[in-house]
Amino acid sequence: MTTLILRSLQKFQACSRSLVAQTRQIHISRCLKQENPSQVPKRRTIGKGAPITWSSIAIGGGVGCALLAYMYYLKEKKDLEIERERRRSIGKTQIGGKFELINSKGETVKSDDFLGQWVLIYFGFSHCPDVCPDEMEKMVTVVEKLEANKFPVKPIFITVDPERDTKEVVEKYCKEFSPKIIGLTGNREQVGAACRAYRVYFSNGPKDPDNDYIVDHTIIMYLVDPEGLFVDYYGQTNSPEQIVASVMLHDEKAKRLRGDGAWLPSFGFNKPNTA
């Protein structure tokens, strides 16, 4: 029993000596810090001498923005090349082309005469009872809305009934809707060539006792750009507002192809006014 008590006293003394030594070490450390405060490590902040400074952040951000802008530029350049190729293939090989017709004054009018202007073309005939008048009124509404947006466009009416639609008849018919509409006619070969260029179907129906007949034809309005290329078409289901918005959008695309528009459309710049 005495032996156990002695051993316990020895362990207690050893723990006491260790605790005293640790306390003395802490006290010495505090004294040294008070005597030499400059040796105490400080928290590093962003500034001079730090690995990350405000200038390095600014440079890194500038480089990142430049790389992002260049990426958008390359993407836009590629998209423009694809759009140019698409317009060449659609405009030249599928729909649209050259034509040579006669206006109300008997003068020859060629498709090249309208280069540099946006053009809307409608194929119809003056004896049409309802569809053609509706489409002609729609075309006039589209032209007026575009002009309100300071966007000029040439409206053209081409007859698919050259036997009855002489230059005098076409002139009178177009003026019933608007003096701005350019009415064109010609002989059957000339009209046929223009219709084939725009893939317009037309066929004379049977004649009645009064020698009157209806012409079955494609009911479409065609949009041609200033380069003389077919761009888009609009059927009976398209409203004037939809056509106006489409024309303005195609104009923005054409400006980008010419390099006049913004090359970062993803940021929402240079949006067309379709109001």
C-alpha positions in Angstrom: 0.0 0.0 0.0 2.8 2.4 0.9 4.4 1.6 -2.5 1.3 2.6 -4.4 1.0 5.9 -2.5 4.7 6.8 -3.3 4.2 6.0 -7.0 1.1 8.3 -7.1 3.0 11.1 -5.4 5.8 10.8 -8.0 3.4 11.0 -10.9 1.7 14.0 -9.4 5.0 15.8 -9.0 6.0 15.0 -12.6 2.7 16.5 -13.9 3.1 19.6 -11.8 6.7 20.2 -13.1 5.3 19.8 -16.7 2.5 22.3 -16.1 4.9 24.8 -14.6 7.3 24.5 -17.6 4.4 25.0 -20.1 3.2 28.1 -18.2 6.7 29.5 -18.0 7.0 29.0 -21.9 3.8 30.8 -22.6 4.8 33.7 -20.4 8.2 34.0 -22.1 6.5 34.0 -25.6 4.1 36.8 -24.6 7.0 38.9 -23.3 8.9 38.4 -26.5 5.9 39.5 -28.6 5.5 42.7 -26.5 9.2 43.5 -26.9 9.4 42.8 -30.7 5.9 43.3 -32.2 7.4 43.6 -35.8 8.2 39.9 -35.7 4.6 38.9 -35.2 3.2 37.5 -38.5 0.5 39.7 -40.0 -2.5 38.6 -42.1 -1.8 39.1 -45.7 -4.1 41.4 -47.7 -4.4 42.3 -51.3 -2.0 45.1 -51.9 1.7 45.7 -52.5 3.9 42.7 -52.1 1.0 40.3 -52.1 0.8 37.5 -54.7 -2.7 38.7 -55.8 -3.0 42.5 -56.3 -5.7 44.7 -57.6 -3.7 45.4 -60.8 -3.3 41.6 -61.4 -7.0 41.2 -61.0 -7.7 44.1 -63.5 -5.3 42.7 -66.0 -6.7 39.2 -65.7 -10.3 40.5 -66.1 -9.3 42.6 -69.2 -7.6 39.6 -70.8 -10.7 37.4 -70.1 -13.1 40.0 -71.6 -10.8 40.3 -74.7 -10.8 36.6 -75.2 -14.6 36.4 -74.7 -15.1 39.2 -77.3 -12.8 37.5 -79.7 -14.7 34.3 -79.3 -18.0 36.0 -80.1 -16.3 37.7 -83.1 -15.2 34.4 -84.6 -18.6 32.9 -84.0 -20.3 35.8 -85.7 -17.9 35.7 -88.6 -18.7 32.0 -89.1 -22.4 32.7 -88.9 -22.1 35.4 -91.5 -20.3 33.2 -93.9 -23.0 30.5 -93.5 -25.7 33.1 -94.1 -23.9 34.4 -97.3 -23.7 30.9 -98.6 -27.3 30.2 -97.8 -28.5 33.4 -99.5 -26.5 32.6 -102.6 -27.9 29.1 -102.8 -31.5 30.0 -102.2 -31.5 33.3 -104.0 -29.8 32.2 -107.2 -30.6 28.5 -107.7 -34.1 28.0 -106.3 -36.3 31.2 -106.4 -35.9 34.5 -108.1 -34.0 35.7 -111.2 -34.0 38.2 -114.1 -37.1 39.4 -115.8 -37.9 41.9 -118.5 -41.5 43.3 -118.7 -43.5 46.4 -119.8 -44.8 49.1 -117.5 -47.9 51.3 -117.9 -46.1 53.7 -120.2 -45.0 50.9 -122.6 -41.4 51.2 -121.4 -39.2 48.1 -120.8 -38.5 47.4 -117.2 -35.8 45.0 -116.1 -35.2 43.4 -112.7 -31.8 45.1 -112.6 -33.6 48.5 -112.6 -34.5 47.8 -108.9 -31.0 47.0 -107.7 -30.2 48.9 -104.6 -33.8 48.8 -103.3 -35.9 46.4 -101.3 -38.7 45.1 -103.4 -42.1 43.3 -102.8 -43.5 41.4 -105.8 -47.0 40.1 -106.1 -48.2 38.0 -109.0 -51.9 38.2 -109.8 -54.5 39.4 -112.4 -56.9 42.3 -112.5 -60.1 40.2 -113.0 -59.5 38.3 -109.7 -62.7 38.6 -107.7 -61.4 38.5 -104.1 -57.9 37.0 -103.3 -55.8 39.4 -105.4 -57.5 42.6 -104.0 -57.0 41.4 -100.5 -53.3 40.7 -101.1 -52.8 44.0 -102.9 -54.3 45.9 -100.0 -52.1 43.9 -97.6 -49.0 44.9 -99.7 -50.0 48.5 -99.5 -50.4 48.3 -95.8 -47.0 46.7 -95.5 -45.4 49.5 -97.6 -47.1 52.2 -95.5 -45.9 50.6 -92.2 -42.4 50.3 -93.5 -42.3 53.9 -94.7 -43.5 54.9 -91.2 -40.3 53.3 -90.0 -38.4 55.3 -92.6 -37.8 52.1 -94.6 -38.5 52.5 -98.3 -39.6 49.5 -100.4 -40.8 49.2 -104.0 -44.2 47.4 -104.4 -44.5 45.6 -107.8 -47.5 43.9 -109.3 -46.9 41.4 -112.2 -49.9 40.1 -114.1 -50.3 36.4 -114.8 -53.0 37.2 -117.4 -51.2 39.1 -120.2 -54.0 38.5 -122.7 -56.5 40.7 -120.8 -54.1 42.8 -118.6 -52.7 45.3 -121.0 -50.6 48.1 -119.8 -53.6 50.4 -119.6 -55.6 47.9 -117.6 -52.7 47.2 -115.2 -52.1 50.9 -114.6 -55.8 51.5 -113.7 -55.9 48.4 -111.5 -52.8 49.3 -109.5 -54.0 52.9 -109.0 -57.1 51.6 -107.3 -54.9 50.4 -104.4 -52.0 52.9 -104.4 -50.1 55.1 -106.9 -46.9 53.6 -105.5 -47.5 50.2 -107.0 -45.5 49.6 -110.2 -47.7 47.5 -112.5 -45.9 45.3 -115.1 -47.2 43.2 -118.0 -45.8 41.9 -121.3 -46.3 39.2 -123.8 -47.0 35.6 -122.7 -43.3 34.6 -123.1 -42.1 37.5 -121.0 -44.7 36.9 -118.2 -44.0 33.2 -118.4 -40.3 33.8 -117.9 -40.9 36.0 -114.9 -43.3 33.4 -113.4 -40.8 30.6 -113.9 -38.0 32.5 -112.2 -40.1 32.9 -109.1 -41.7 29.4 -109.3 -45.2 30.9 -109.8 -47.8 28.5 -111.0 -50.6 29.9 -113.2 -53.3 28.3 -115.4 -56.3 29.7 -117.2 -59.6 28.2 -116.2 -62.5 27.4 -118.6 -64.2 30.4 -120.2 -67.9 31.2 -119.5 -70.4 32.4 -122.2 -69.1 35.9 -121.7 -65.6 34.8 -122.5 -64.6 35.4 -118.9 -62.3 33.1 -117.0 -60.4 32.8 -113.7 -56.7 32.3 -113.5 -55.5 29.8 -111.0 -52.1 31.0 -109.6 -49.7 30.9 -106.7 -50.8 33.4 -104.0 -47.5 34.6 -102.6 -45.7 37.9 -102.0 -41.9 37.8 -102.6 -39.3 39.9 -100.9 -36.2 40.7 -102.9 -33.1 42.4 -101.4 -31.1 45.3 -102.9 -28.8 42.8 -104.6 -31.7 41.4 -106.5 -31.7 38.2 -104.6 -34.8 36.5 -103.3 -34.9 36.6 -99.5 -38.4 35.5 -98.3 -42.0 35.0 -99.2 -45.3 35.6 -97.5 -48.6 33.8 -98.0 -52.2 34.6 -97.2 -51.8 33.6 -93.6 -49.1 36.3 -92.9 -50.4 39.5 -91.4 -49.0 42.9 -92.4 -47.4 43.2 -89.0 -45.6 39.9 -89.4 -44.3 40.9 -92.9 -43.1 44.2 -91.6 -41.2 42.6 -88.8 -39.7 40.0 -91.2 -38.6 42.7 -93.7 -36.9 44.7 -91.0 -35.1 41.6 -89.6 -33.8 40.7 -93.1 -32.6 44.3 -93.5 -30.6 43.9 -90.2 -29.1 40.6 -91.5 -28.1 42.3 -94.8 -26.4 45.1 -92.9 -24.4 42.6 -90.9 -23.4 40.8 -94.1 -22.2 44.2 -95.4 -20.4 44.9 -92.2 -22.7 47.8 -91.3 -24.3 46.2 -88.3 -23.1 45.1 -84.9 -20.9 42.0 -84.7 -22.0 41.0 -81.2 -25.7 40.4 -81.6 -25.7 38.1 -78.6 -25.5 41.2 -76.4 -28.8 42.5 -77.8 -27.3 45.4 -79.8 -28.8 46.8 -83.0 -32.2 45.2 -82.7 -34.7 46.1 -85.4 -37.7 48.3 -84.6 -40.7 46.3 -85.6 -43.3 48.5 -84.0 
